[in-house]
């Protein structure tokens, strides 16, 4: 039978216990300034859970006060061996206290005693008054407080303990718990106890004699008890009497602490909404911030009560207007013409830019002054709206002009929508999504709702609030104007405010301005061009490949069954664990967070060196993913209007500045496997055209040479040497001509390994060589190329001091974990610090190349028939008229090689073919 907590319990929270536990448990959160917030989050989350579950009227959150306690007077070594509190934790205490108080919860810190003593005293007072007390703690010492009026709850494991529960868990009754702790001692608190007495011995002694006092009434009788070491126990009791009695005193929770407030005075107060908004904003707890802004009462929200009406959230919607007449529209058109810049947003029927139709346009010229112009809402009783074609005809000259300037949030999407109506958006001043990304790519998500919470402390109306959820969700044209208009106008208003806030933030960091204005903002139009053009695929060839992959997968499955001696589901981690680690007894390389043997990719790769079945599983996984992600899916993604595939390039996702591709992802098609290359063969040119692929050769190594200014590397690239062969010659001490293929392979692994901060251990695993040999390669490399080592050490130091690293062009990558107390997280941040300037600079260069190529193609439009259709890492893919392919390709190579000016030659290599694989 499960335990029941009486209604409206008096709750006492052991804040210090949870603070430490939350600090050591994931998630290890930080805000965009790199300040640790994980412990704060853990404790507040627990408090919210208690409030919601038990809905108490009286409560106290108790923390240890600074400084020594009376126990240090009793025993100077009490807790003396504990290391000092990590700075990362100490800095979270004050913000946590402020949040607790802002939530309206009584907070207690009493000097000279511990939180346990305060909780013990209050629980005794409540018990004497007949009030039931629930103590929330993870500290076993509190079991001594349990009685008919007191129960413990551990919210981290969601377990309740009453008297029977204490006995079942510890083998002693609550009233024996002090003696139990005294006998065993406590290594965490440095309580000595009786030497070599563990929990079993302590349980046996107390089962026989009930208490320490009874033990000393007749110590010799203890020898008759049936536990190991009983015969020598009388002498031990006498010898260590003082130590045991002192241990008992140290383990006893005080029940008579002078506390200014009694339990009946510890009432939960109304939350300080404004303070919570400020504190949640600083910690960047966006979900909670959103709840407070939306509900206006954090404690009510935590209790699960919905407010009867929404309160003001900091941005008034009184200045919003729905434009339904020509006169009102022309008024707004004049306001736009008179402005220096305005915010612009579209409302549509779909998130798919190739299918979406325009439903309305929203505009804002000043904070709080916004309008929504509906043009295609279609529901019963919908009011008469201005014709879409007429509205767009009026807006087109303005949207295509360089002035006034336009600001928006994810303007690439809006640009696509306008293209459908033959409007090319020009004069873009800023995109708030890109401004946020450039300001701090890892600081937060960059969608409008998140940014509004973060920068404006405002929670916008959510789409689900007006459209519903799931299968019954309405499209925007079906939403009534009284709901659609405030939502749409608010989008423009919030975007304008975000622009002004983020523009200021970026301007404060001078190096970021050109990254935003000269790279990211202009690039969105180039990406729009690429996405509109799309890529042609041979669907029939992909269907054939799907059939062939199905046959190969079937064969691999049968092969796996033979090796395992039984059939099983290759896609089930649980079944795979049973086969590999239980039946075949393969070594367990790594465990999952829940303690099960891991079957992750890296584990299988390591096992595949010595065992055949993991290799077959890996092949099966790879082919299965290829089939489901590409050969089955791509033909279904062909747009019926253009007969092409149209991906979306995401500018504000990858932390280092690289573009990513979604729906479909064109950047992850394998190139090293035959099956992957065959998928690339299905990316074909239109009739009369060729596919051309141009990629930068060893660009990150060239950037490494530039950044490190290592003479050896600079000379090798300047002389046009094969860098891997040149490295091998240096590392292996031979002439370049004498370098073997294996030596070059190993040198290549060293070159690229160093870029990614690889250790000797990592290199040894990659090359399958002893660790000492890998270390020798790295030592020899640094000896021959000392500038690289200097660069790496200097970069680590600067990253630790600044909290970020920069590309050649000023893009920043913030590293919240660079000074983390956790060694693994800190090492990962150090590896990122070394790699990010190279990977980020490579991303900047390919983007600059795209801008330059796009401008060149526009200049040559009358004589050159060529299109940029894909970007994949360091490669650009084109579709060029067949009879122009050779000449135009050479010209494009020259344009790309001139995209950046670094201290080594930038080399672009080109290929021409009927399909992408041939061209690459």
N, C-alpha and C positions, 0 to 999 in steps of 0.2 A: 504494500500500500504506500503510495507516494505521500510525502509530508505536505501538510497544508500550513501556510503562513496566515495567521489571523488577519482580518481586514484592517487596513490603516496601521501598519506596524510603525514603531519608532525605529528609524534606520540610522545606524552608526556606520560610517564608512572609514576604513583604515586607509586613508589616502596615501600614506608613505609606502605601505606594502604594495599597493597597486601601481604607484609611480615607478618603483624599481622594476616591477614585473613588466609593465607596459614598455619601459625603456629597452628591455632586453628582447622583447617579442616583436616580430614583424607586424605591420609594415613600418620600416624605418623612414618616416616621412620627413621631408624638409620643405620649407617654402621657397619662393623664387629668389630670396636673398641668401639661401643656403643655411638658414637657421633650422635646427632640428625641432620638429613638432610632434614626433611619433608618440612620446610619452604623454604629452598633453592630450593628444587624440585618444589614446587608449583609456585614460582615466575619465575623460569627459564622456566618451562613448559608454563606459560602464555606468556612469551616473545617470545618463539619459535612459539607459535600459532599466535601471532600478526604478526611476521615476515613472516610466511608462507601465512597468509591470505591477508595482505595488501602490502607486498613487498615494504616497504618504502625505500627511500634513506636517509632521515633525521629523527633523532629520539633522544630522551634523556630519560634516566631512572633516576628519581629524588628521593633522599632519604632525610629524616630529618637529619640534622647535630646534633652532640652531643651538650648538653648545653642549657641554656635558650634562649628564643627569645624576640623580642620587646614586645610581648603580656604579658610576665611576668612583664615587667616594667609598663604596663598599669594596670594590675590586678594581684597581687601577688598570688591569689588563682587559676589562670588559670591552668587547668589540674593538680592541686595540689593533688587531691584525687586519682589520678591514682596510682596503685601499681607499684613498680619498675619493670622494664623489667625482665622476668624470665631469669636466666642464660642460660637455654636451647635454648632460642631464641637469646640472645645476642651473643652467640658463633657462630651463623649461619650468622651474618651480614657480617663479614669480608670475609669469603669464598664466599658468594653471590656476594659481590662487585667485587671480583677477577674474578669470572666467567663472570659477566656482561661485564667487561672490556676485558676479553679474547675473548668474542664473538664479539668484535669490536664495542660495543654499547657505546656511550657517557654516562658518569655517572656524576651526579651533586649532591653535598652536599654543601649548602651555609650556613655558620654560621650566627646566629642571626635571621634567618627567618625559616619558615617551608617549606616543600616540596610544599605545596599548593601555597605559594607565588612565588616560583620559576616557577612553572607551569603556574600560572596566568600571570606573567610577560612575559614569552616566548610566551604564546598564544596570548597576546595582540600585541606583536611585530610581530608575524606571521600574525595576522589579519590585522594589518596596512599595511603589505606588500602584502596583498591579497592572502596569503597562507592558505589553509584549514588545520585546526588542529584537530586531534582526540586525546582526553585525555582519557587514560585508567585508571580508578579508581573505587573503590567501595565506595568512600566518597561522601555523598550527598551534602556537602558544595560546591563542585565543580560546582553544577548546576548554580551558579551565574556567571560562566564564559561562559555559552552557548550563542552563537549568530549565525548570518548567516554563520560565518566562523569557528565556534567551535562546536563540537559535543562530547558527552561523550560515552564511551563504558565500560560496566562492563563485563569483560571476564569470570567471574565466573558464571554469569547468561546469558551471550551472549545477552545482551540487549543494544540497542543504544538509546540515548536521544538527540533530538534536542529541539528547543524552545517549540513546541507543546507537545512534550513528557514530558518536565518538567512540563508544566501546567496540563497535564492529570494525572501525577503522584502525584504532590504536591499541585495542586490547585492555584498556583501563577505563574506568568511569571518569566523568568530568572532574569530580571532586578529588581524584587521585592524580590528575594531570600534572600538577605542580611537582609532586614527588617523582613522577615519571620523567619529567624533564630534568629534575635535579640529579637523579640517578644516572641517566644517560649522558648528561651534559649537552651542550649545543655548540658545535664547532663554528656555526655561522656567527654566534654571539660571543664566542670564546668563553663559554661557561664550562668549567673543568669537569664537573660531575665526579663519579667514581671511576677510577681507571679501569679500562677494558670491560665496562658494562654497556651492553647494547640494548636494543629494544626488547629482544626476547628475554634476556636476563632481568631487565627492569619489570617487564610484565609478570614474570614468575615470582619475583620478590614481593610485588604489590598484591598479587593474587593470594600469596600466603600470609602477608602481614598488613595489608590494607594501606599502610602509610609509613613514612620514614620514622615518625615518632614511635610506632609500634615495633619497627625494626630495632630501635635502640633500647626498647624495654627488655629485650632478650636476644642480643646479637647471636649468641651461640646456637639458638634454635634455628637460625637460618641455614645452618649446615645440613639440616635434615630435609631441606627442600630438594626436589628432583630437577635441578638444572645444572648444566655443566659449570664447574667452578664453585659450587655451593660450599664445599668443604673449606675452602680458603676464604670465604666471604666474611665470617665473623672478624677475622684479623684485619681484613681490608676495611671493614666498617669502622673499627676502632681507630686504625691508623689514619684514616682520611675523614674523620668525623667533622672537623672544622671546615674542610673543603666542601663536604657534602652539604652541610648546613648553610654555608655561604652560597653554594650553587642553588639551594632551595630559595634563599632570599632573593637572589638575582632573577630566578625564573618566576617569582610571584608578581603578578600584576597588581598594582596598588588600586585600592577601591575607595580611597579617601582623599583624592586630589582636590585642592581648592579650585573650583571652576566658577567663573562669574555667572554662568547661565545654567539653570536646571532644565531637565528634559522638557517640561511644559513650556519653556520659553524659547526652545529651539524650533521655531516655526519657519516653514518655507515662505519666503516673501515673493512679491511680484518681481519678475525678471526685469533687469535694466536693459531694455531693448537696444537703445542707442549704443550702450557700452558693449553689448554682445556683438552688434554689427561691427564695431571697431575692432574688437578682439578676434572674432572669427575671420574678419578681413585680413588682419595682420598674419594670422596663422594660415590663411588660405584654405579654411575648411568650408568649401564652397557650397556643399549640400546643406550644411547647417545654416550658413549665412543666408542661403536662399529661403530656408524655412522661416527664419526670423523675419526677413524682409516681407515675406508673403503673409505670415500669420500675425506678426507684431507681438507675439507672446511666446518666448522660447520655452518657458516651463509648461505652459498649456500644450504647446506643440509636442514636447517630450512626453507628456502624459497621453498623447494620442487624441486630444480633443481638438476638433476643428473650430476655428473662430466663426462666429455667426456672419461676420462681414469682413471683407478685406480692408486693411488699413493702408494709408498712404505710404508709398515705398521710397520717397525721396525725389521722384520725378513726377511732376504734375502732367496729366494728359488733357488739361483744360484747353490748351492751345492747339489741339489737333482738329483737323477739318476734313470732312468728306466732300470731295469735289464732284458734283453731279450736273453742274450747268456750265455752258460755254463762258458765261461772264466770270464765274468763280475760277474757271480754268485759266482764262486769259489774265486774270489778276495774279495768279500764281506764276504764270509764265513770265510776267513782267518782273516779279520778285526774283525769279531765277536769273533773269538777264541782268538785274541790278546787283547781284551778289558777286563776291569774289570767288566763292565756291559754294557748292551745295551737296547734301547727301542724297544719294540715289539708290533705290532698291526696287526689285521686281517681285511680284507675287505670281506664281504659276501653278500649273496643274500637276507637275511632276518634278522630281529631283534629277531625272535623266535629261540632260541639257539638249539632247537630240530629239526628244519627244515632247518636251514641255511646251505648253502654250501660255501666252501672257493673259493673266486675269486682271492685273492692276499694277499701278506704279505708285511708289511712295517717295516723298521728297521732304527735305528739311533744310531751312535756310539759316535758322538760329536755334539755339537750345530752347526746346519747348514749343517751337513753331514748326509744325509738320502737317503734311496733307497726304491723304490717300485718294488716288484717282482710280476708281473701279471701272473696268471696261468690259468684263465678261463674266460677272456673277450670274449664275443661272439656277435659281430655285424658285419655288412658288411665291408669288407676291414680291419678287425682287424688283426694286425701283428701276426706273428708266436710267440708263447710264450713257455716258458719252461714247460714241462709236470708237472702237479700238483703232481702226485705220486713221481716223481723223486725229485722235490724240497723238499717235505716233508721228503723223505727218507734221504736226505742230512742234513736237519735241525734237524731231530729227536734226534740224540745223543747230540746235543748242547742244545736243548730245555729241554731235560730230565736230563741234568747234573746240579749239584749244582753250578758249575762255568763254564763260567762267569755268573754273576747274571743278572736277567731280571727286567726291570721296564716297567710299562704299565699304562693305564687308563682303569679302570673296567676290570681287567685281568680275572675275573671270566667268563665273556662272551668269551674271547679268549680261555680260558681253555676248555670251552664246545666245541668250534669249533674244537680244536685240538683233543679232545677225539673222535670225530667222525672219525678221521683218525688215531686212535690208538696211540696218543701221549699224555703223561701226563706231563704237564708243571711243571718243578721243578726249584728250585733256584731263587724264587721270592724275590727280594730285596725290592721293593716298588711298591705300587699302588697309583698313584697320586690322584685318587678319594678318597681313604681311608685316605691318608695323609692330604688332605684338610679337610675332615670330622673330623678327630681326632684333627687337629689344631684348628678348630672352627666349631662345628657342625651347628651353627645357623648363621654363618657369610655370607654364600652365598649358591647358588646351587653348586654342585660339579661336574657338567659335564665339559668336556674339554674346550668348547668354553667360558663358563663363567670364568673358572679358567685362561684361557689364557688372557682374557681381564683384569682380576683382578690383576694377578701377573706379566704378561709380557707386558701389554698394547698392545696386538696384537690380532686382529680379524682374526681367521682362515677362510679359504674358507668354506662356509657353504655347507652342502649336497644338499640343495635345489638349490643352485647356479649352480651345475653341473648336478643334476638329475631331476630338475623341481619339480612341486607341484601336489598334489591331485591325481586324478585317472590316470593321464598320467605320473606320476613320474616313472622314469626308475629305474630298479634294477641295482646294481653296475656292474654286468657283461655286461650290455648294454651301459655303459658309455665309450666314446672314451678315449684312453690312454693319449692323450695330455691334457685332463682335469682330468682324474682319478688319474694319477700319481702324479702331484703336490699336490692334495688333500690328497692322502694317505701318501706320504712321509712327508708332513707337520704334519700330525697327530703324526707320530713317533718323529719328530724333536721337536714339541711343548711339547710332553709328556716328552722327555728327559730333556728339559729346566725346565719344571714344577717340575720334580723330584728333580733337583738340587736346585731349589728355595725352595720348600716345605720341602725337607729333612733338609735343613739348618734351616728353621723356627721351625720345630718340635724339632730339636736338641737343640735349644735355651731354650726349656721348658723341662727340664730333665724328669719330671714325665710323659710326653706324649710319650716318646720313647718306653717304654715297651707296652703301649696301642696299638701303631701301629705295632711294630715288633713282639710282643709276643701274641697278641690277634687278631687284625683285619686282618693282612696280612696272617698269617697261616690259619685263619678261611675261607678265600675265597675258598681254595681247599676242605675243609670239606663240605662247602655249595654246591660246584660243585658236589661232590659225592652224596649228598642227592638229589639234583635236578635231576641228571642223573637217579637215581634209580626210583624216582617218587612214586606215590601212586595209588594203585588199587582201583577202585570204582565199585559199583554195579549199572550200568546204569539203569537196569530194575527197581530196587527199587526206584531210583530217579524219573523215569518216572511215577511210581505209586503215589509217593508223590506229584508230580506236579498236577496230576489229582485230588487227594484228597484236595490239597490246593486250587485249582480252585473252588471246590465245597464249601469249607469253606468261601472263599472270596465272593462268590456269596451270601451265607447266611448272612454274615456280612453286605454286601452292602444293602440287603433288610431290614435288621434290622435297619441300619442307616436311610434308606428312611422312615421307619415307625416312628422312633423317630423325624425325621425332618419334617414329614408331606408332603414331596415331594421328588422327585428323584433329584440327583445332582452328579457331578463328585467328588468322594472322593479324587482324586489326585490333584484337583485344589484348590490352596490356596485362590484364589479370591472367588470361590463359597462357600468354607468352611467358609470364613470370613462372607459372607452374611448370611449363615444359623446360625452359632454360635452366632454372635455378633449383627446382625440386627434382624433376625427373632426370635431367641430364647432368645436374650438379655442377653447372658452369660457375666460375667464381663471380661473386657479387662485387661489382666495381663501385656502384654508387647506390644510395637509397633515396627514395622520394621523401618529401617532408613528413609523410605519414608512416615512414619506416619500412615501406615495401621495397623490394629490389627494383631498381630503375631499369626500364627498357628503352630509355631515350636514345636518340640518334648517336650521340658521342659514345655511349656505353656499348652499343652494338658495333660501332666502328672499331673500338678497342678489342672487343671479343672476336671480331671477324679476323684479326691477325692470326688467331690460333684455332678457331673453330669454324666449321663450314656453315652451320645453320644460321648464325647471325648475319653472315654475308648474303644468304638467300633472302632473309627477312628484309635486309636493307634494299636489295634489288626490287623486291616486291613492293615495298613502300614507295620507292622512287617512281616506279612505273605506274603504280596505282594513282599517285598524286598527279603525274603527268596526264593520265587519262581523264581523271575527274576534273582537273583544273583547266586543261587546254583542249585535248582532242575531242572530248565530249561537249565541252561548254562553249568553245569559241564559235562553232557554226551557229549556235543558238543566239549569239550576241551580234550577228550581222544586222545592221540597220536596214530595214526594207526599202527605205527611200534612197540611201546612198550605196547600198550593197557593200558597205565597208564596216570595219570595227572601229569604234571610237572610244578610246581610253580616256581617263581623267588623270592629268599630271598634278600631283599635290605638291604645292610649294611650302606648306607650313606643317610638315610632319617630321621629316628626318632631322635630328638635332644638329647634324653637321652642315646642313645647307643643301644636301643632295635632294634631287627631285625623287618622288616615288610615284608609281603608276598603279591605278586601281580600276576595276570594272572594265576590262580585265587588267591584271598586272602583267605588263609586257616585259618587265625587267628581271623576272625570275625564271625565264625559260632556260633550262640548262644548256650550256654550250659544250661541256666536256663529255657528254654521253651521246651515243649514236641516236637514241630515241629523242633526246632534246634537240639535236641538230635537225632531225626529220620534222619536228614541229616547226622549226624556223624555215624549213623548205616550203611550208604552206603559206608563208608570208610572201606574196608575189606582187609583181608590178602590173599596172594596167596595160592593156594591149598597146604596143608601140613605145613602151617605157622600159627602163631598167631600174633595178634596185641598186643603190650605192650606199655602202657603209664606210664611214670615215671615223677612225678612233685615234685618240692620243696614245702614243707609245710610252709606256712606263712613266706616266705623268706624275704619280705620287713619289717615285724615286727621284725624278727630276726636281720636284718641289723640295724633297729632303736635301738634295745637293744645294739648292738655293738657300734654304733656311739655315742649314748647318754651316754653309760656306767651307765645307771640307775640301781641301785642295785636290785630293785624290779623286773624289767624285766629280768635282767641277771639270777637271782635266779629262776624265774618261768620257763624260758627255760631250764636252767641247770637241773632242777628237772623233766623235761618232762611234766610239767603241761599243761592243756588245757589253752592257753593264754587268750582266751575270757572269760572262766569261772573264771580264776584267776583275771582278770581285774574286772569282775562283782563283785566278792567277795570283792575286795578293794573299788570299787565305791559305792556299796550298803551296805557295812559294815556287811557282813554275812560270814558264813563258805562256802567254795567252794561247798560242798555237797548240801547246801541249795539253791544254785542259781537256779532260775527258767529259763525255756526256753526263756521267754520274756526278763528277765534280761540279759541273755547271748547274745541275739540278739542286745540289746541296747549297751552292752559293745563292741560287735564286730563293731558296727557302729562307736563308739567312737574311737576304735583302728585304723580302716582304715581311718576314717575321719581325724584324726590328721596327718596321713601320707601324706594326700593330702592337708594339710593346711586348712581344713574345719573350718568355723566359727561356733559360737553357732547358728546363724541364719540358716546356711546350715544344721546343725545337727537336728535342730528342724523341718525343712521341711522333712528331710529324715525319721525321726522317727514319724512324725506327732504329735509332742508334743509342748507345749508352749515354747517359746524361753528361758524364765527364767529357766525352768526345764532343758533344754539342757545345759544352762550355768552352772547350778549346777553340772551336770554330768562332764563337762569339768574341773570345778574348783576342784572337788573332785579327778578327775584323776590326775591333776597336783600336787595336794597335796600329793597323794600317790606315784606318780612317778615323783618327782621333777627334776630328770636328763633329762627327756624328754623336759620339759619347758626350762631348761637351754640350752639344745642343740638347740632348735628352735630359741631362742633369739640370741644365739651366731652365728648361721648360718645366720640369717638375717643381723646381723651386719657385718659379714665377707663378705657376698655377696655384700652388699652396698659399702664396702671399696674396694674390689677387682674387682667387676663386674662379678664374676663367682663363681661357687661352684665346688667341686671335689668329685669323687667317692673314695672309699677305694683304688682303684688301680691307681688313678691319672688322670682318664678321666675328662675333664672339660666341664661344661655346662655354656656358657656365657649367661648373663642375661642383654640384652641391656636396658630393662625398669626398672631395679632395683632402679634407682634414678630418674625415670620419674616424671615430675611435675604433670601429670595426675594421680590422686589417684587410679583409677580403674586399670590402667596399672601397676602402682607400686605394688599394692596389689597382682595382678596376678603373677608378677615376684617374690614377696616374697613367695607366695605359691609354686611356682616352685622351689625356692631355697631350701625349706624344703624338698620337695618330690624328687627332682632330684638326690641327693646323694644316696637315697634308691633305686629308680627305676633304676638309672644308675649302681649302684653296683650290683643289681639283674641281669641286662643285662650282665654285665661283668662276673658274676659267671656262668650264663647259657652258655655263649660263652666259658669260660674256661672248663666247663663241656663237651661241644661238642668236644673241642680239645682233651681232655683227653679220652673221650669215643671213638673217632675216632682212636686215637693211640692204645687204648686197643684192639679194634676190629681188627685192622691190625695185631697186635701181635698174636692174637688168631685165625687168619684167617684159619689155617689148621684144627682147631677143632671146631670152633664156626661158625654157619651159621646164622648171624644176620645182619640187616641193619638199620641204622638210617634213617628214612624217612620223619619226620616232626619235626619242632620246633614251639611251640605255647606258647609265653610268658614264663612261668616258667616250661614248660613241654616239654619233648622229647618223640617222638613216634617212636617205632621200629617195624620191621617185623622180627620175630624170628622163626626158625624151631620149629615146634610144640613139638617134643620130647626133645628139649633143653630149652624150654621157661622158666620153673620154675627155673632151675639152673642159666641160663644166666641172667635172670632178677635180681636175687639176687646179682650177680656179678656186674651188671651195676648199681644197687642201691649203692653199696659200692664205685664204681668209682665216681659216681656223688656226693656222700656225702663227698668225699675227694678232691673235685675240689677246695675248698676254705678253708682258715684257719681263721675263725673269732671267737669272744669270746663267742659264743653260739653254740650248736650243729646244724649242717646243716642236716636236715631230708628230705629224698626223699621217696615218697610213690608210690607204683607201682600197676598196675592192668593189668590183662591178659584177652583177649577175642577174639572172632571171628571178631569183628569190633571195631572201635575206641570208640564208646559209651560204649560198654561192658567193654573195658579196662580202661576207665576213671572212 
